[in-house]
Amino acid sequence: MNLLSIFLFFVYSIFIPKKIEHKFYVSTTTIEFKEEKNVIQITCQLFIDDVEKSLNRYQEDIKLAPDSNKLEIDKLLKKSLKKSILILIDGKTLDLIYIGREYKNDILQCYFEANAPVSSLNLSIENRTFFDLFEDQQNIIHYKNKSIRKSFLLYSENDSATFSLF
């Protein structure tokens, strides 16, 4: 290599901005059943750049961490996640109540809650988050209550899981 090539490589690597993307497309959703309150608590962990890409389909120039428009982001995020995450108890769809969100490094954590009927037995979850954006998207589901721990891996051909709450 000659000196000019080395110099150009150096200039290119320092001064040309690069978009850093992660290699894996995965989200994690934790569902916790609080039997004493008959409440299901849901925490979704999503890569910030994936969320931005998803929300920019609704409105251009959405930026997270720091937020470009907090109220609009909350509205779009709630709309988007309620479309892609469906929770049923004993065959009845639950209304997900958006609690809020926070950033942890390059991850966005979103919080939802749902009231569970008193005599609940079976829970079904469908999670299609980002399946329309990334061919290799996978969504991990962790379920827990006082004594049970279960995990599921969902992907576009297998986007739901059903299990007993107890």
C-alpha positions as CSV (number, residue, x, y, z in Angstrom):
1,M,0.0,0.0,0.0
2,N,1.3,3.4,-0.8
3,L,1.1,6.4,1.6
4,L,-1.8,8.0,-0.3
5,S,-3.9,4.9,0.1
6,I,-3.2,4.7,3.8
7,F,-4.0,8.4,4.3
8,L,-7.3,8.1,2.4
9,F,-8.3,5.0,4.4
10,F,-7.5,6.9,7.6
11,V,-9.5,9.9,6.6
12,Y,-12.4,7.8,5.4
13,S,-12.5,5.7,8.6
14,I,-12.5,8.8,10.9
15,F,-14.5,11.5,9.1
16,I,-17.2,9.5,7.2
17,P,-20.1,8.8,9.5
18,K,-21.1,5.2,9.8
19,K,-24.5,3.9,10.9
20,I,-23.8,1.2,13.5
21,E,-26.5,-1.5,13.4
22,H,-26.7,-4.5,15.5
23,K,-26.5,-8.0,13.9
24,F,-29.4,-9.6,15.7
25,Y,-33.0,-8.5,15.6
26,V,-34.5,-9.5,18.9
27,S,-36.9,-8.1,21.5
28,T,-37.6,-9.3,24.9
29,T,-41.0,-9.2,26.6
30,T,-41.4,-10.1,30.3
31,I,-44.9,-10.9,31.5
32,E,-45.5,-11.1,35.2
33,F,-48.8,-12.2,36.7
34,K,-49.5,-10.6,40.1
35,E,-52.1,-12.9,41.4
36,E,-52.8,-10.9,44.6
37,K,-53.8,-7.9,42.4
38,N,-55.1,-9.8,39.4
39,V,-52.8,-7.7,37.2
40,I,-50.5,-8.6,34.4
41,Q,-47.4,-6.4,34.1
42,I,-45.6,-6.3,30.8
43,T,-42.1,-5.0,30.1
44,C,-40.9,-4.8,26.5
45,Q,-37.2,-4.3,25.8
46,L,-36.5,-3.0,22.2
47,F,-33.4,-1.7,20.5
48,I,-33.8,2.1,20.1
49,D,-32.8,2.2,16.4
50,D,-35.4,-0.5,15.6
51,V,-38.1,1.6,17.4
52,E,-37.0,4.7,15.5
53,K,-37.3,2.8,12.2
54,S,-40.7,1.5,13.1
55,L,-42.1,4.9,14.3
56,N,-40.7,6.7,11.3
57,R,-43.3,4.8,9.2
58,Y,-45.9,6.9,11.0
59,Q,-44.1,10.1,11.2
60,E,-40.7,11.1,9.8
61,D,-37.8,12.4,11.8
62,I,-38.7,10.7,15.1
63,K,-35.6,10.4,17.3
64,L,-35.2,8.7,20.6
65,A,-32.7,9.2,23.4
66,P,-33.0,12.2,23.4
67,D,-36.6,12.5,22.3
68,S,-37.6,14.7,19.4
69,N,-41.2,14.9,20.6
70,K,-42.1,13.1,23.9
71,L,-45.9,13.3,23.5
72,E,-45.9,12.2,19.9
73,I,-43.4,9.4,20.6
74,D,-45.6,8.0,23.4
75,K,-48.7,8.2,21.2
76,L,-47.0,6.4,18.3
77,L,-45.3,3.9,20.5
78,K,-48.5,3.0,22.3
79,K,-50.3,2.6,18.9
80,S,-47.5,0.5,17.4
81,L,-47.1,-1.9,20.3
82,K,-50.8,-2.4,20.9
83,K,-51.0,-3.5,17.2
84,S,-48.2,-6.0,17.5
85,I,-48.7,-7.4,21.0
86,L,-52.0,-9.2,21.8
87,I,-52.7,-10.8,25.1
88,L,-55.7,-13.0,25.7
89,I,-56.8,-14.6,28.9
90,D,-59.2,-17.5,28.6
91,G,-59.9,-16.4,25.0
92,K,-60.7,-12.7,25.8
93,T,-58.4,-9.9,24.6
94,L,-57.0,-7.8,27.4
95,D,-56.8,-4.0,27.1
96,L,-53.1,-3.0,27.5
97,I,-52.7,0.1,29.5
98,Y,-49.6,2.1,28.6
99,I,-47.6,3.0,31.8
100,G,-44.5,4.6,30.3
101,R,-41.0,4.1,29.0
102,E,-37.3,4.6,29.9
103,Y,-34.0,4.2,28.2
104,K,-31.2,1.9,29.4
105,N,-28.2,2.3,27.1
106,D,-29.3,1.4,23.6
107,I,-32.5,-0.3,24.8
108,L,-36.0,1.2,25.2
109,Q,-38.0,-0.3,28.0
110,C,-41.8,0.1,27.6
111,Y,-44.2,-0.7,30.4
112,F,-47.8,-1.9,30.1
113,E,-50.4,-3.3,32.5
114,A,-53.6,-5.3,32.0
115,N,-56.3,-6.3,34.5
116,A,-56.8,-10.1,34.6
117,P,-60.2,-11.6,35.3
118,V,-60.4,-13.2,38.8
119,S,-60.9,-16.7,37.5
120,S,-58.1,-16.6,34.9
121,L,-56.5,-19.9,33.8
122,N,-54.8,-19.7,30.4
123,L,-52.9,-16.9,28.8
124,S,-52.1,-16.5,25.1
125,I,-49.7,-14.0,23.8
126,E,-49.0,-12.9,20.2
127,N,-46.0,-10.8,19.6
128,R,-45.4,-9.6,16.1
129,T,-43.2,-6.7,17.0
130,F,-40.9,-5.7,14.0
131,F,-41.8,-8.8,12.0
132,D,-42.8,-6.5,9.2
133,L,-39.4,-4.7,9.4
134,F,-36.8,-7.4,9.8
135,E,-36.9,-10.9,8.2
136,D,-34.8,-12.4,11.0
137,Q,-36.7,-10.7,13.9
138,Q,-37.2,-12.9,17.0
139,N,-39.2,-12.0,20.1
140,I,-38.4,-13.7,23.4
141,I,-41.2,-14.0,25.9
142,H,-40.5,-14.6,29.6
143,Y,-43.5,-15.4,31.8
144,K,-43.4,-15.5,35.6
145,N,-45.6,-15.6,38.6
146,K,-44.8,-16.6,42.2
147,S,-43.8,-20.2,41.3
148,I,-43.6,-20.6,37.5
149,R,-41.0,-19.4,35.0
150,K,-41.5,-20.1,31.3
151,S,-39.8,-18.8,28.2
152,F,-40.8,-18.8,24.5
153,L,-39.1,-17.8,21.3
154,L,-41.5,-16.3,18.7
155,Y,-40.7,-15.6,15.1
156,S,-42.8,-14.8,12.0
157,E,-44.0,-18.4,11.4
158,N,-44.6,-19.0,15.1
159,D,-45.8,-15.7,16.6
160,S,-47.8,-16.9,19.6
161,A,-47.7,-19.0,22.7
162,T,-50.4,-20.3,25.0
163,F,-49.8,-21.5,28.6
164,S,-51.4,-21.9,32.0
165,L,-51.1,-19.0,34.4
166,F,-50.5,-21.3,37.3
